[in-house]
Each structure stands twice: as C-alpha cells, then as structure tokens.
C-alpha cells in the first residue's frame, strides 16, 4: 500500500531511513520547519536551513523515488527570539519555491503573547497564499494550548479546511475534530502517541479528517510510524483496506492538494 508521511524532519534522519521508508511504501513526505535543539542566532541560519531542505533533502529523497515536499515556518519554540519578526519576513521568497507546499510547523508552545503574535502573522500569510498550514500544539498544557489555537484561528477567520492541528492526544482529539480543521496524530513514542493509541482513537472517532504522522527528528522517534499505524489497523480486523488507505494516503493527499505545488498525479499508480 502506498503511503504519505505528512510530517517528518528528514534533515535529522539518515539515508538508510529513506531506504526503509521506500521499502515500506512511503511515496511522498512533507518536511515542516522545526526547532534544531538550540535557538538560531541569525536570520541567515534559517535561510540556510530552509534552502537545505528544499534542495539537499529533496534530492536525497528522490534517490529512493520518494517525493519530498517542504513547509516553511518559524516554530513556536523560537517565537520569543528577538529576530523572530525578521525571520518571518524572510519566509516570503521561499514560499514561491516549487517544492514548498505550505507553512509550518507554527503554533504555540508555552502559550505566550510573543508566540501568539508570530502565530497570527504566519496564519495570515498562509491564508493569503491559500496554502496548507501545519500547527504544532504544545507538549505541556496541550488542551489549553489547542483551545487557544482554535480561538486564534476563528479570530483570524482563516480557512480551516487548509489547516491540520497536529500532535493530538486522547484529551484533545475531539476538540480538534469539533472544528473544520484536519486532526493530526503523531506517533512519537514517550512524548506523544504509540501506534496502538493512535488506532484506538481511530476506532473511537472514525477516519474522517484524521491524519497520522511520525514527526521523526533527532529525538526517540520512528520514520516508519505511518506504516506501523497501517499494520496496527490491519491487525485489529476492524478496518477495510480502503479505510486504511484513507488514513495513510487519501487524507493527507486531500489536505496537501490545497497547494498548487503538490503533485496531484501521485494519487495514481506510479
């Protein structure tokens, strides 16, 4: 079964990971911008990072017949950085690159006024460009953070169908589904979900507007999270093959197709 990994930080992964992803059926992946582990000290550092994703990572993925797409953004963990407004201004020319399909990951982390302001600016930018937007929800105070994220989305009047609210848990998935946004579930052991917990949520809430990802980066994470969700769904015996395909391919494909740079032909046989 062909799959899409809609949120992975391949800049932190080895070439062997691309090989294993391809073997597992992943035909496309999306790499949102994220925090490197330490705050960057210059706008040029962000520009070099974005350029690396657009050029080098796209080329690495292509060696294994994986289409690699990028989302440009300022992660909320660096929204309090004094250079944050300049970084957001520097995003504009990168959003015109043909492999860039959206804005992300943006959102809230500690739920501060500085984070909210940078979040609003990037939301408006994405909505103005009619681009998909990936929203990071906080690791702590997640329910409060998603409640505030939804309030800001509604205040800004952005098109919710072009947004995925990511990193949901059992506590928040119903809240995200109460909007018209897509609901993201991140299989990232220890700090987020296991494949089993993600499938439990699919059993309870169904497959509509549900998107799974691994968010694999330099932490304890898994570039094969999406295939493992597909396997767990199959093992349960509760889902048809079409329902599994909907979660691991059709839903992210529909979400990403809001971007003119996303190759819609990837819906056909290769």
DRENTOR-791486 format. One record per residue: residue number from 1; x, y, z of N, C-alpha, C in turn. Coordinates in Angstrom, 3 decimals. Layout:
REM residues N
NUM; X; Y; Z; X; Y; Z; X; Y; Z
...
//
This chain:
REM residues 270
1; 0.845; -1.202; 0.000; 0.000; 0.000; 0.000; 0.875; 1.244; 0.000
2; 0.561; 2.198; -0.889; 1.319; 3.453; -0.947; 0.858; 4.394; 0.156
3; 1.800; 5.110; 0.753; 1.510; 5.975; 1.897; 2.213; 7.322; 1.753
4; 1.695; 8.297; 2.480; 2.311; 9.624; 2.586; 2.676; 9.861; 4.042
5; 3.909; 10.288; 4.286; 4.334; 10.720; 5.622; 4.243; 12.249; 5.642
6; 3.178; 12.829; 6.244; 2.930; 14.264; 6.112; 3.662; 15.159; 7.101
7; 4.495; 14.567; 7.971; 5.223; 15.387; 8.944; 6.430; 14.594; 9.429
8; 7.588; 14.876; 8.822; 8.828; 14.209; 9.214; 9.987; 15.180; 9.006
9; 10.958; 15.140; 9.910; 12.103; 16.048; 9.830; 13.310; 15.257; 9.321
10; 13.338; 15.043; 8.005; 14.354; 14.171; 7.421; 15.759; 14.747; 7.493
11; 15.871; 16.043; 7.735; 17.198; 16.634; 7.903; 17.934; 15.950; 9.048
12; 17.178; 15.330; 9.973; 17.779; 14.639; 11.117; 17.891; 13.135; 10.916
13; 17.473; 12.646; 9.751; 17.462; 11.203; 9.515; 18.590; 10.785; 8.568
14; 18.932; 9.516; 8.598; 19.990; 9.001; 7.734; 19.420; 8.599; 6.372
15; 20.306; 8.376; 5.430; 19.882; 7.895; 4.120; 19.244; 6.513; 4.237
16; 19.707; 5.697; 5.179; 19.084; 4.394; 5.406; 17.606; 4.532; 5.760
17; 17.242; 5.620; 6.441; 15.834; 5.842; 6.776; 14.999; 6.059; 5.513
18; 15.531; 6.817; 4.561; 14.823; 6.987; 3.283; 14.621; 5.624; 2.614
19; 15.653; 4.787; 2.649; 15.577; 3.460; 2.035; 14.467; 2.635; 2.690
20; 14.419; 2.633; 4.013; 13.403; 1.864; 4.731; 12.011; 2.440; 4.511
21; 11.905; 3.755; 4.419; 10.616; 4.370; 4.118; 10.095; 3.921; 2.759
22; 10.982; 3.923; 1.782; 10.585; 3.500; 0.438; 10.162; 2.033; 0.425
23; 10.918; 1.177; 1.110; 10.565; -0.237; 1.186; 9.198; -0.446; 1.825
24; 8.837; 0.445; 2.745; 7.584; 0.304; 3.483; 6.386; 0.876; 2.745
25; 6.625; 1.500; 1.586; 5.510; 2.001; 0.790; 5.299; 3.496; 0.834
26; 6.177; 4.241; 1.508; 6.042; 5.695; 1.556; 6.513; 6.281; 0.229
27; 5.622; 6.969; -0.466; 5.941; 7.515; -1.788; 6.119; 9.030; -1.764
28; 5.714; 9.677; -0.666; 5.866; 11.128; -0.542; 5.969; 11.474; 0.934
29; 6.701; 12.544; 1.224; 6.803; 13.016; 2.605; 6.851; 14.538; 2.610
30; 6.469; 15.093; 3.742; 6.484; 16.544; 3.920; 7.354; 16.869; 5.122
31; 8.265; 17.807; 4.923; 9.181; 18.215; 5.994; 8.861; 19.642; 6.439
32; 8.159; 19.797; 7.569; 7.942; 21.148; 8.090; 9.201; 21.667; 8.783
33; 9.287; 22.957; 8.920; 10.398; 23.568; 9.644; 10.246; 23.287; 11.137
34; 11.357; 23.065; 11.813; 11.270; 22.798; 13.248; 12.455; 23.391; 13.990
35; 12.409; 23.263; 15.302; 13.453; 23.763; 16.185; 14.634; 22.808; 16.141
36; 15.836; 23.339; 16.017; 17.016; 22.494; 15.833; 17.561; 21.936; 17.140
37; 17.015; 22.346; 18.270; 17.522; 21.922; 19.571; 18.184; 23.058; 20.324
38; 18.668; 24.054; 19.575; 19.186; 25.289; 20.156; 18.658; 26.443; 19.309
39; 18.449; 27.587; 19.924; 17.923; 28.737; 19.190; 18.963; 29.261; 18.206
40; 18.514; 29.540; 16.996; 19.398; 30.123; 15.986; 19.605; 31.604; 16.301
41; 20.759; 32.131; 15.908; 21.114; 33.496; 16.287; 21.119; 34.482; 15.137
42; 20.786; 34.011; 13.923; 20.790; 34.907; 12.763; 19.724; 34.472; 11.770
43; 19.143; 35.443; 11.083; 18.152; 35.141; 10.056; 18.751; 34.233; 8.995
44; 20.021; 34.451; 8.665; 20.681; 33.642; 7.641; 20.720; 32.166; 8.019
45; 20.734; 31.866; 9.305; 20.719; 30.466; 9.731; 19.412; 29.788; 9.318
46; 18.305; 30.500; 9.439; 17.016; 29.969; 8.999; 16.996; 29.813; 7.479
47; 17.525; 30.795; 6.793; 17.528; 30.742; 5.330; 18.364; 29.565; 4.832
48; 19.513; 29.335; 5.462; 20.342; 28.194; 5.073; 19.616; 26.879; 5.348
49; 18.914; 26.810; 6.472; 18.160; 25.613; 6.832; 17.044; 25.343; 5.832
50; 16.270; 26.360; 5.500; 15.187; 26.196; 4.520; 15.745; 25.762; 3.166
51; 16.838; 26.390; 2.747; 17.434; 26.044; 1.451; 17.937; 24.600; 1.453
52; 18.484; 24.166; 2.575; 18.951; 22.784; 2.681; 17.794; 21.808; 2.495
53; 16.667; 22.079; 3.136; 15.506; 21.204; 2.992; 15.025; 21.174; 1.541
54; 14.937; 22.349; 0.940; 14.389; 22.459; -0.412; 15.277; 21.767; -1.443
55; 16.580; 21.872; -1.273; 17.499; 21.328; -2.281; 18.026; 19.955; -1.882
56; 18.805; 19.889; -0.818; 19.506; 18.650; -0.474; 18.549; 17.539; -0.068
57; 17.593; 17.827; 0.805; 16.687; 16.763; 1.261; 15.782; 16.277; 0.131
58; 15.342; 17.191; -0.712; 14.523; 16.779; -1.858; 15.309; 15.857; -2.776
59; 16.590; 16.152; -2.967; 17.438; 15.307; -3.814; 17.711; 13.959; -3.153
60; 17.938; 13.956; -1.842; 18.180; 12.684; -1.146; 16.968; 11.765; -1.273
61; 15.772; 12.328; -1.063; 14.550; 11.523; -1.132; 14.337; 10.972; -2.536
62; 14.649; 11.781; -3.541; 14.418; 11.368; -4.929; 15.235; 10.139; -5.306
63; 16.358; 9.926; -4.642; 17.169; 8.739; -4.930; 16.413; 7.458; -4.622
64; 15.386; 7.576; -3.772; 14.589; 6.403; -3.395; 13.148; 6.530; -3.884
65; 12.978; 7.377; -4.896; 11.676; 7.552; -5.537; 10.624; 8.047; -4.543
66; 11.048; 8.856; -3.585; 10.130; 9.490; -2.641; 10.047; 10.970; -2.989
67; 8.848; 11.472; -3.192; 8.659; 12.902; -3.426; 8.761; 13.630; -2.084
68; 9.671; 14.576; -2.010; 9.925; 15.311; -0.765; 9.413; 16.740; -0.913
69; 8.516; 17.136; -0.018; 7.968; 18.483; -0.010; 8.344; 19.175; 1.297
70; 8.267; 20.503; 1.297; 8.720; 21.303; 2.428; 7.619; 22.249; 2.874
71; 7.557; 22.501; 4.188; 6.767; 23.599; 4.729; 7.722; 24.563; 5.423
72; 7.550; 25.846; 5.152; 8.407; 26.890; 5.708; 7.690; 27.551; 6.873
73; 8.408; 27.766; 7.969; 7.778; 28.425; 9.105; 8.772; 28.700; 10.211
74; 8.293; 29.442; 11.209; 9.061; 29.691; 12.431; 8.374; 28.934; 13.559
75; 9.038; 27.912; 14.061; 8.494; 27.085; 15.125; 8.233; 27.933; 16.369
76; 7.151; 27.647; 17.093; 6.834; 28.474; 18.266; 7.910; 28.466; 19.343
77; 8.765; 27.439; 19.374; 9.819; 27.425; 20.380; 10.806; 28.568; 20.187
78; 10.825; 29.174; 18.986; 11.720; 30.301; 18.743; 10.960; 31.599; 18.511
79; 9.672; 31.601; 18.823; 8.861; 32.803; 18.591; 9.252; 33.947; 19.513
80; 9.883; 33.642; 20.644; 10.322; 34.687; 21.552; 11.694; 35.236; 21.228
81; 12.317; 34.699; 20.206; 13.629; 35.161; 19.775; 13.511; 36.601; 19.261
82; 14.428; 37.484; 19.651; 14.346; 38.881; 19.186; 14.337; 39.022; 17.662
83; 14.900; 38.044; 16.955; 14.937; 38.140; 15.489; 13.700; 37.532; 14.833
84; 12.742; 37.062; 15.641; 11.580; 36.357; 15.086; 10.839; 37.147; 14.003
85; 10.526; 38.432; 14.203; 9.827; 39.169; 13.133; 10.616; 39.211; 11.827
86; 11.931; 39.340; 11.919; 12.753; 39.361; 10.711; 12.777; 37.997; 10.035
87; 12.737; 36.941; 10.834; 12.706; 35.588; 10.279; 11.415; 35.380; 9.491
88; 10.294; 35.806; 10.055; 9.009; 35.652; 9.369; 9.010; 36.431; 8.054
89; 9.590; 37.628; 8.061; 9.678; 38.410; 6.818; 10.524; 37.688; 5.769
90; 11.539; 36.953; 6.236; 12.437; 36.255; 5.310; 11.790; 35.021; 4.679
91; 10.653; 34.600; 5.191; 9.985; 33.402; 4.674; 9.432; 33.601; 3.264
92; 8.987; 34.800; 2.946; 8.207; 35.048; 1.725; 8.821; 34.466; 0.455
93; 10.078; 34.774; 0.109; 10.608; 34.241; -1.161; 10.706; 32.725; -1.190
94; 10.877; 32.085; -0.036; 10.968; 30.629; 0.000; 9.618; 29.980; -0.285
95; 8.536; 30.685; -0.005; 7.205; 30.132; -0.227; 6.864; 30.015; -1.711
96; 7.694; 30.617; -2.556; 7.475; 30.526; -4.000; 8.227; 29.363; -4.641
97; 9.012; 28.642; -3.862; 9.780; 27.523; -4.413; 8.848; 26.357; -4.745
98; 9.073; 25.647; -5.843; 8.126; 24.625; -6.304; 7.969; 23.419; -5.398
99; 8.913; 23.157; -4.494; 8.740; 22.019; -3.583; 8.100; 22.431; -2.254
100; 7.815; 23.725; -2.094; 7.231; 24.224; -0.841; 5.712; 24.199; -0.953
101; 5.077; 23.377; -0.123; 3.627; 23.176; -0.231; 2.826; 23.841; 0.873
102; 3.500; 24.445; 1.859; 2.719; 25.046; 2.938; 3.550; 25.789; 3.948
103; 2.878; 26.185; 5.012; 3.506; 26.890; 6.128; 3.420; 26.006; 7.358
104; 4.530; 25.845; 8.038; 4.530; 25.013; 9.226; 5.961; 24.659; 9.651
105; 6.134; 24.060; 10.831; 5.043; 23.971; 11.751; 5.038; 25.211; 12.618
106; 3.866; 25.785; 12.761; 3.689; 27.004; 13.540; 2.704; 26.696; 14.660
107; 2.511; 27.643; 15.567; 1.538; 27.383; 16.624; 1.971; 27.929; 17.961
108; 1.740; 27.134; 19.006; 2.041; 27.557; 20.365; 2.858; 26.493; 21.085
109; 3.707; 26.946; 22.006; 4.493; 26.038; 22.832; 4.251; 26.340; 24.313
110; 4.675; 27.513; 24.746; 4.425; 27.915; 26.139; 3.202; 28.830; 26.258
111; 2.550; 29.095; 25.133; 1.312; 29.886; 25.068; 1.566; 31.312; 25.578
112; 2.580; 31.954; 25.039; 2.938; 33.313; 25.439; 2.402; 34.320; 24.420
113; 2.296; 35.599; 24.809; 1.881; 36.627; 23.854; 2.795; 36.711; 22.636
114; 4.101; 36.513; 22.838; 5.039; 36.563; 21.711; 4.749; 35.437; 20.723
115; 4.486; 34.246; 21.241; 4.143; 33.122; 20.367; 2.853; 33.402; 19.605
116; 1.871; 33.949; 20.299; 0.583; 34.210; 19.660; 0.724; 35.210; 18.514
117; 1.530; 36.233; 18.695; 1.684; 37.242; 17.658; 2.360; 36.654; 16.412
118; 3.436; 35.885; 16.615; 4.120; 35.263; 15.481; 3.208; 34.236; 14.818
119; 2.431; 33.524; 15.594; 1.469; 32.559; 15.066; 0.444; 33.251; 14.177
120; -0.092; 34.357; 14.632; -1.104; 35.086; 13.859; -0.529; 35.567; 12.514
121; 0.673; 36.097; 12.550; 1.287; 36.610; 11.320; 1.430; 35.492; 10.285
122; 1.893; 34.328; 10.747; 2.095; 33.212; 9.818; 0.766; 32.610; 9.352
123; -0.241; 32.595; 10.230; -1.575; 32.149; 9.817; -2.091; 33.017; 8.672
124; -1.964; 34.328; 8.832; -2.441; 35.251; 7.795; -1.669; 35.040; 6.494
125; -0.379; 34.821; 6.614; 0.458; 34.616; 5.438; -0.008; 33.369; 4.676
126; -0.240; 32.288; 5.401; -0.690; 31.064; 4.765; -2.070; 31.190; 4.159
127; -2.957; 31.881; 4.865; -4.318; 32.043; 4.363; -4.327; 32.919; 3.113
128; -3.501; 33.966; 3.123; -3.411; 34.856; 1.962; -2.919; 34.106; 0.731
129; -2.028; 33.169; 0.934; -1.470; 32.394; -0.174; -2.267; 31.121; -0.464
130; -3.317; 30.870; 0.307; -4.156; 29.669; 0.145; -3.324; 28.398; 0.254
131; -2.446; 28.365; 1.241; -1.534; 27.236; 1.423; -1.985; 26.363; 2.588
132; -1.688; 25.066; 2.550; -1.874; 24.228; 3.735; -1.014; 24.737; 4.888
133; -1.516; 24.567; 6.103; -0.824; 25.047; 7.302; -0.784; 23.914; 8.329
134; 0.395; 23.608; 8.840; 0.555; 22.610; 9.900; 0.802; 23.317; 11.220
135; -0.051; 23.017; 12.201; 0.013; 23.682; 13.504; 0.532; 22.725; 14.574
136; 1.563; 23.173; 15.259; 2.154; 22.458; 16.382; 1.372; 22.798; 17.648
137; 0.919; 21.767; 18.361; 0.268; 22.002; 19.651; 1.265; 21.726; 20.772
138; 1.107; 22.403; 21.915; 2.124; 22.339; 22.977; 2.339; 20.937; 23.535
139; 3.549; 20.695; 24.018; 3.836; 19.442; 24.709; 3.192; 19.438; 26.093
140; 3.126; 20.600; 26.724; 2.516; 20.730; 28.052; 1.296; 21.652; 27.939
141; 0.330; 21.451; 28.827; -0.918; 22.230; 28.750; -1.529; 22.138; 27.349
142; -1.521; 20.908; 26.806; -1.953; 20.723; 25.416; -3.401; 21.142; 25.201
143; -4.284; 20.754; 26.104; -5.695; 21.101; 25.941; -5.883; 22.624; 25.940
144; -5.263; 23.287; 26.886; -5.333; 24.754; 26.931; -4.737; 25.358; 25.661
145; -3.632; 24.777; 25.194; -2.984; 25.296; 24.000; -3.858; 25.146; 22.765
146; -4.498; 23.995; 22.606; -5.344; 23.795; 21.438; -6.605; 24.649; 21.529
147; -7.127; 24.814; 22.713; -8.276; 25.719; 22.869; -7.901; 27.123; 22.402
148; -6.709; 27.583; 22.780; -6.267; 28.917; 22.376; -5.972; 28.960; 20.883
149; -5.387; 27.899; 20.334; -5.128; 27.823; 18.895; -6.428; 27.967; 18.122
150; -7.464; 27.268; 18.557; -8.755; 27.337; 17.873; -9.352; 28.733; 17.971
151; -9.228; 29.349; 19.131; -9.724; 30.724; 19.294; -9.034; 31.666; 18.305
152; -7.721; 31.531; 18.168; -6.969; 32.411; 17.268; -7.353; 32.137; 15.821
153; -7.491; 30.882; 15.450; -7.917; 30.534; 14.089; -9.261; 31.189; 13.777
154; -10.193; 31.115; 14.716; -11.519; 31.700; 14.500; -11.459; 33.222; 14.472
155; -10.636; 33.812; 15.331; -10.500; 35.275; 15.341; -9.902; 35.776; 14.031
156; -8.956; 35.030; 13.479; -8.306; 35.440; 12.240; -9.152; 35.115; 11.012
157; -10.140; 34.260; 11.159; -11.037; 33.937; 10.051; -10.374; 33.183; 8.917
158; -9.333; 32.401; 9.211; -8.641; 31.661; 8.163; -9.459; 30.427; 7.772
159; -9.221; 29.926; 6.567; -9.956; 28.765; 6.069; -9.480; 27.514; 6.803
160; -10.362; 26.905; 7.575; -9.968; 25.804; 8.429; -9.664; 24.529; 7.658
161; -10.285; 24.351; 6.509; -10.053; 23.138; 5.718; -8.612; 23.032; 5.212
162; -7.862; 24.118; 5.269; -6.455; 24.104; 4.847; -5.500; 23.968; 6.028
163; -6.024; 23.607; 7.203; -5.218; 23.546; 8.421; -5.265; 22.149; 9.024
164; -4.112; 21.666; 9.502; -4.080; 20.486; 10.355; -3.567; 20.910; 11.728
165; -4.341; 20.584; 12.768; -3.906; 20.788; 14.151; -3.243; 19.486; 14.575
166; -1.949; 19.529; 14.796; -1.172; 18.294; 14.962; -0.903; 17.967; 16.430
167; -0.366; 16.764; 16.633; 0.088; 16.253; 17.930; -1.065; 16.073; 18.922
168; -2.238; 15.695; 18.438; -3.361; 15.462; 19.345; -3.148; 14.212; 20.195
169; -3.776; 14.223; 21.364; -3.839; 13.045; 22.228; -5.310; 12.725; 22.480
170; -5.545; 11.711; 23.301; -6.921; 11.342; 23.641; -7.675; 12.515; 24.273
171; -6.954; 13.379; 24.963; -7.576; 14.508; 25.650; -8.054; 15.577; 24.679
172; -7.417; 15.673; 23.497; -7.680; 16.818; 22.623; -8.285; 16.487; 21.273
173; -8.292; 15.211; 20.880; -8.699; 14.882; 19.520; -10.137; 15.322; 19.227
174; -11.033; 15.152; 20.201; -12.409; 15.588; 19.999; -12.507; 17.089; 19.822
175; -11.662; 17.818; 20.533; -11.635; 19.277; 20.433; -11.220; 19.706; 19.031
176; -10.167; 19.094; 18.491; -9.723; 19.444; 17.141; -10.774; 19.070; 16.099
177; -11.431; 17.932; 16.296; -12.455; 17.496; 15.351; -13.726; 18.335; 15.430
178; -13.860; 19.118; 16.490; -15.027; 19.995; 16.598; -14.929; 21.189; 15.650
179; -13.742; 21.397; 15.070; -13.530; 22.435; 14.068; -13.695; 21.821; 12.678
180; -13.378; 22.599; 11.647; -13.342; 22.052; 10.292; -11.896; 21.746; 9.866
181; -10.975; 21.843; 10.831; -9.573; 21.535; 10.558; -9.366; 20.021; 10.496
182; -8.239; 19.624; 9.924; -7.802; 18.243; 9.992; -7.201; 17.998; 11.368
183; -7.311; 16.756; 11.851; -6.792; 16.399; 13.175; -5.587; 15.484; 13.011
184; -4.427; 15.948; 13.458; -3.201; 15.178; 13.328; -2.900; 14.366; 14.579
185; -2.445; 13.129; 14.366; -1.999; 12.266; 15.456; -0.555; 11.879; 15.182
186; 0.325; 12.179; 16.116; 1.745; 11.944; 15.931; 2.188; 10.726; 16.725
187; 2.671; 9.712; 16.011; 3.193; 8.506; 16.647; 4.664; 8.750; 16.958
188; 4.890; 9.175; 18.188; 6.230; 9.559; 18.642; 6.318; 9.054; 20.083
189; 6.916; 7.897; 20.215; 6.888; 7.188; 21.482; 7.523; 8.025; 22.593
190; 7.058; 7.836; 23.800; 7.469; 8.508; 25.031; 6.737; 9.831; 25.195
191; 6.876; 10.772; 24.254; 6.309; 12.109; 24.464; 4.943; 12.320; 23.818
192; 4.542; 11.445; 22.862; 3.256; 11.670; 22.195; 2.450; 10.374; 22.201
193; 2.246; 9.727; 21.044; 1.392; 8.553; 20.961; 2.174; 7.326; 20.502
194; 1.643; 6.156; 20.843; 2.079; 4.911; 20.219; 1.138; 4.624; 19.057
195; 1.530; 3.712; 18.184; 0.643; 3.320; 17.087; -0.650; 2.742; 17.638
196; -0.558; 2.003; 18.720; -1.748; 1.399; 19.316; -2.723; 2.453; 19.815
197; -2.206; 3.479; 20.479; -3.086; 4.554; 20.972; -3.704; 5.327; 19.815
198; -2.936; 5.555; 18.756; -3.483; 6.261; 17.597; -4.631; 5.466; 16.979
199; -4.454; 4.151; 16.857; -5.509; 3.332; 16.266; -6.720; 3.259; 17.202
200; -6.490; 3.250; 18.506; -7.624; 3.315; 19.435; -8.475; 4.559; 19.166
201; -7.828; 5.657; 18.864; -8.545; 6.897; 18.577; -9.290; 6.800; 17.251
202; -8.720; 6.087; 16.283; -9.412; 5.874; 15.014; -10.637; 4.988; 15.212
203; -10.515; 4.003; 16.076; -11.666; 3.144; 16.382; -12.797; 3.978; 16.989
204; -12.449; 4.883; 17.870; -13.468; 5.669; 18.566; -14.051; 6.782; 17.713
205; -13.186; 7.477; 16.952; -13.636; 8.690; 16.254; -13.822; 8.508; 14.747
206; -13.387; 7.393; 14.198; -13.512; 7.197; 12.760; -12.317; 7.743; 12.003
207; -12.405; 7.742; 10.684; -11.269; 8.106; 9.835; -11.412; 9.463; 9.151
208; -12.565; 10.100; 9.253; -12.761; 11.386; 8.580; -11.853; 12.455; 9.187
209; -11.105; 13.156; 8.335; -10.237; 14.277; 8.705; -9.110; 13.866; 9.650
210; -8.815; 12.584; 9.724; -7.736; 12.100; 10.588; -6.466; 11.898; 9.763
211; -5.353; 12.438; 10.258; -4.056; 12.332; 9.591; -3.032; 11.823; 10.603
212; -2.255; 10.812; 10.221; -1.223; 10.283; 11.114; 0.159; 10.608; 10.559
213; 1.105; 10.794; 11.465; 2.483; 11.091; 11.079; 3.428; 10.628; 12.179
214; 4.720; 10.694; 11.889; 5.724; 10.293; 12.860; 6.528; 11.437; 13.434
215; 6.541; 12.576; 12.755; 7.307; 13.735; 13.197; 8.751; 13.356; 13.557
216; 9.282; 12.359; 12.858; 10.596; 11.822; 13.226; 11.691; 12.871; 13.069
217; 12.496; 13.011; 14.116; 13.569; 14.007; 14.125; 14.768; 13.428; 14.864
218; 15.488; 14.270; 15.622; 16.668; 13.797; 16.332; 16.323; 13.164; 17.673
219; 15.052; 13.168; 18.053; 14.633; 12.520; 19.286; 14.317; 11.044; 19.072
220; 13.817; 10.396; 20.119; 13.447; 8.982; 20.031; 12.159; 8.884; 19.220
221; 12.315; 8.638; 17.927; 11.183; 8.717; 17.005; 11.380; 7.703; 15.883
222; 10.378; 7.603; 15.006; 10.351; 6.493; 14.059; 9.918; 6.957; 12.671
223; 10.790; 6.857; 11.651; 10.395; 7.246; 10.298; 9.395; 6.279; 9.665
224; 9.138; 5.142; 10.323; 8.169; 4.170; 9.817; 6.877; 4.194; 10.636
225; 6.593; 5.302; 11.288; 5.397; 5.396; 12.122; 4.119; 5.185; 11.316
226; 4.032; 5.771; 10.134; 2.811; 5.644; 9.329; 2.580; 4.198; 8.901
227; 3.585; 3.497; 8.347; 3.366; 2.086; 8.043; 2.975; 1.256; 9.258
228; 3.493; 1.602; 10.430; 3.144; 0.842; 11.631; 1.700; 1.082; 12.053
229; 1.178; 2.276; 11.794; -0.240; 2.524; 12.038; -1.084; 1.697; 11.073
230; -0.682; 1.654; 9.803; -1.406; 0.838; 8.820; -1.420; -0.625; 9.242
231; -0.289; -1.127; 9.719; -0.210; -2.514; 10.158; -1.117; -2.759; 11.361
232; -1.094; -1.838; 12.318; -1.933; -1.986; 13.511; -3.413; -1.954; 13.144
233; -3.790; -1.087; 12.211; -5.179; -1.046; 11.754; -5.570; -2.391; 11.130
234; -4.675; -2.941; 10.349; -4.951; -4.219; 9.678; -5.062; -5.345; 10.710
235; -4.199; -5.351; 11.711; -4.215; -6.395; 12.738; -5.511; -6.383; 13.545
236; -6.106; -5.204; 13.736; -7.331; -5.123; 14.530; -8.503; -5.848; 13.855
237; -8.471; -5.918; 12.533; -9.563; -6.551; 11.817; -10.839; -5.737; 11.802
238; -10.737; -4.454; 12.106; -11.910; -3.583; 12.186; -12.001; -2.609; 11.014
239; -10.941; -2.539; 10.223; -10.865; -1.549; 9.151; -10.721; -2.228; 7.805
240; -11.430; -1.724; 6.810; -11.245; -2.208; 5.444; -9.931; -1.666; 4.898
241; -9.457; -2.253; 3.806; -8.250; -1.745; 3.170; -8.466; -0.308; 2.686
242; -9.685; 0.007; 2.267; -9.972; 1.373; 1.829; -9.897; 2.348; 2.993
243; -10.352; 1.925; 4.183; -10.273; 2.787; 5.363; -8.820; 3.020; 5.761
244; -7.993; 1.978; 5.664; -6.573; 2.131; 5.983; -5.922; 3.086; 4.989
245; -6.213; 2.892; 3.711; -5.656; 3.765; 2.685; -6.095; 5.216; 2.906
246; -7.323; 5.395; 3.359; -7.824; 6.750; 3.607; -6.959; 7.470; 4.637
247; -6.594; 6.769; 5.698; -5.825; 7.391; 6.775; -4.382; 7.647; 6.366
248; -3.750; 6.682; 5.700; -2.312; 6.790; 5.446; -1.971; 7.392; 4.082
249; -3.001; 7.595; 3.235; -2.718; 8.186; 1.926; -3.754; 9.233; 1.518
250; -5.018; 8.854; 1.447; -6.033; 9.746; 0.866; -6.227; 11.021; 1.688
251; -6.286; 10.916; 3.013; -6.492; 12.112; 3.829; -5.343; 13.111; 3.692
252; -4.083; 12.690; 3.890; -3.000; 13.668; 3.695; -2.932; 14.173; 2.260
253; -3.268; 13.330; 1.302; -3.267; 13.767; -0.097; -4.283; 14.872; -0.317
254; -5.487; 14.704; 0.228; -6.533; 15.728; 0.079; -6.117; 17.030; 0.750
255; -5.558; 16.926; 1.951; -5.098; 18.116; 2.671; -4.018; 18.845; 1.887
256; -3.018; 18.125; 1.410; -1.884; 18.753; 0.720; -2.257; 19.266; -0.661
257; -3.315; 18.722; -1.235; -3.728; 19.147; -2.571; -4.254; 20.575; -2.604
258; -4.391; 21.198; -1.449; -4.717; 22.628; -1.425; -3.564; 23.448; -1.988
259; -2.369; 22.862; -2.029; -1.216; 23.560; -2.599; -1.084; 23.250; -4.082
260; -0.894; 24.268; -4.918; -0.681; 24.011; -6.347; 0.652; 23.316; -6.621
261; 1.562; 23.345; -5.634; 2.868; 22.717; -5.815; 2.867; 21.239; -5.434
262; 1.777; 20.759; -4.831; 1.702; 19.339; -4.506; 1.283; 18.571; -5.746
263; 2.012; 17.515; -6.064; 1.780; 16.763; -7.287; 0.562; 15.866; -7.139
264; -0.567; 16.330; -7.634; -1.798; 15.560; -7.547; -1.750; 14.257; -8.289
265; -0.820; 14.122; -9.252; -0.718; 12.886; -10.010; -0.230; 11.735; -9.144
266; 0.296; 12.052; -7.944; 0.767; 10.986; -7.078; -0.391; 10.142; -6.545
267; -1.632; 10.550; -6.855; -2.793; 9.761; -6.468; -2.977; 8.566; -7.372
268; -2.295; 8.584; -8.535; -2.421; 7.470; -9.462; -1.315; 6.461; -9.285
269; -1.357; 5.396; -10.056; -0.304; 4.382; -9.948; 0.983; 4.920; -10.545
270; 2.101; 4.520; -9.965; 3.392; 5.010; -10.414; 4.092; 3.965; -11.236
//
